[in-house]
Amino acid sequence: MAESKKMLANYVPVYVMLPLGIISTENVLLDREGLKQQLLKLKTAGIDGVMSDVWWGIVESKGPKQYDWSAYRSLVELIKECGMKMQAIMSFHQCGGNVGDEVTIPIPQWVLDIGEENPNIFYTDREGNRNKEYLTLGVDHLPLFHGRTAVQVYGDYMKSFKETMADLIGEVIIDIEVGLGAAGELRYPSYPQSLGWVFPGIGEFQCYDKYLKAAFKEAATKAGHPEWELPDNAGTYNDTPDSTEFFESNGTYLTDKGKFFLTWYSNNLITHGDDILDEANKAFLGCKLKLAAKVSGMHWWYNSPSHAAELMAGYYNLYNRDGYRPIARMLSRHDAILNFTCLEMRDSEQDAAAKSAPQKLVQQVLSGAWREHIEVAGENALSRYDSCAYNQILLNARPNGITNKGVPKMHGFTYLRSSDDLFEDTNFELFKIFVKKMHADQEYCSDPAKYGKELKPLKRSKPKIPIEDLLDATTPMKPIPWDEETDMKVDG
């Protein structure tokens, strides 16, 4: 009995992300019977539930506050019928234009119409290219959307979702991941394929819309430097760090002006996440669920001094400055989960020229979140069906293997994603073993309290954390120790 209790303490639930296009842009649940078969097949693997985007561009497409949840209601009811749990993503971004996007779902047409008149509502690069994937955080608190601010629009959407799904929350819907940027991630859209970016380009800063330009000018003037401007020497999407004045050795990023800009740019991003999560907390107050936010695994150029790709995306992370722990500290006020990507990647598999270090990055981000006493969840970045990838995920889910208290361990893992390739016989058999190993060799457990993750009613967020206190968390700390390999190999 004691042994099985110990093993259950190490149980990490596994979810599977559903295909992107299960609900059409016309707001219809497509092929319900086929999806049901898919869900029942996934259930045979012993998974704990599924994750799905809930697209803003579909639900509020007809006009402001004209919500149609009918297709999503059918989806959640189907998931319930199949005896599964659901993680719902409040997807305030466009689908299409990023890695793995097979369908195109724009943001609502009435919002795009406002953008026709006022293109500054979109993130903008130095050349003036607008990115229509997600609204610039520069409009978070401006009433440009038929009298509502962007943050109010997101808040109203979440309140309406809660009202429509109230009877299914806690029973079926157990997680709300709040979309906070491009691809649903808390970041600037610094590396859009739609504008010609290819891996491992450093990307570009996205703060040249008129609202963020004015905000920077105001901040610089307040700091006694009215002459400071936004960077004009940081290169273009597919440059390397050393080919730019901003990121080269002894580049602008190390000067007072560069540090001021990078602090402003990254602080804005943290505040943006904080404000929208506060709305989510108000919307779902008292519901039995957890809030979550996704942080992108920007592993390329991690081993170069400037961390250029991370800095472009808004993660001000250097060897002497932690760019992720302040985000974790902000999430701690909402008791929100930090969901991180690229868990399947190993440094040895990466192109040396890209100075990529996904393993080090994962260790840094997860360690920082655990030090801030928040839950951590994860995903794989690319579809993989091999034992190397599964073993790496298992290692990251329990960095010190099976322990008496089951710590440290991840809150949960979401596999990207359900597909014909996953259901191919050999792949699916290995996936089943992977799920069993994530469950610490235990059978599927329907009661999260048994593995220490009891769902409690959401409490009101704690008071806003002053930016100075958030910035205290930039002090680098050594990551917690990681085992060399997992003690629960799928091929062991």
Salt bridges, closest charged atoms under 4 A:
ASP48 OD1 - HIS439 NE2 2.62
GLU60 OE2 - ARG148 NH2 3.00
GLU77 OE2 - ARG73 NE 2.89
GLU81 OE1 - ARG32 NH2 2.86
GLU81 OE2 - LYS36 NZ 2.83
GLU116 OE2 - LYS132 NZ 3.76
GLU127 OE2 - ARG126 NH2 3.86
ASP140 OD2 - HIS272 ND1 2.54
ASP156 OD2 - LYS65 NZ 3.88
ASP156 OD2 - ARG148 NH1 2.72
ASP156 OD1 - LYS159 NZ 3.62
ASP167 OD2 - ARG73 NH2 2.79
GLU171 OE2 - LYS80 NZ 3.63
GLU185 OE1 - ARG187 NE 2.73
GLU227 OE2 - HIS225 ND1 2.93
GLU229 OE2 - LYS217 NZ 3.21
ASP274 OD1 - ARG333 NE 2.89
ASP274 OD1 - HIS334 NE2 2.60
ASP274 OD2 - LYS464 NZ 2.81
ASP275 OD2 - HIS141 NE2 2.77
ASP275 OD1 - LYS464 NZ 3.17
ASP278 OD1 - ARG333 NH2 3.47
ASP278 OD1 - ARG460 NH1 3.12
GLU279 OE2 - LYS282 NZ 3.23
GLU310 OE2 - HIS307 ND1 2.53
ASP335 OD2 - LYS290 NZ 3.39
GLU349 OE2 - ARG346 NE 3.46
GLU349 OE2 - ARG384 NH2 3.16
GLU372 OE2 - ARG325 NH1 2.84
GLU372 OE1 - ARG329 NE 2.90
GLU375 OE1 - HIS411 ND1 3.62
GLU375 OE1 - LYS453 NZ 2.96
GLU379 OE1 - LYS294 NZ 2.98
ASP386 OD1 - ARG384 NE 2.70
GLU429 OE2 - LYS432 NZ 3.41
ASP441 OD1 - LYS437 NZ 3.27
GLU443 OE2 - LYS436 NZ 2.67
GLU485 OE2 - LYS489 NZ 3.28
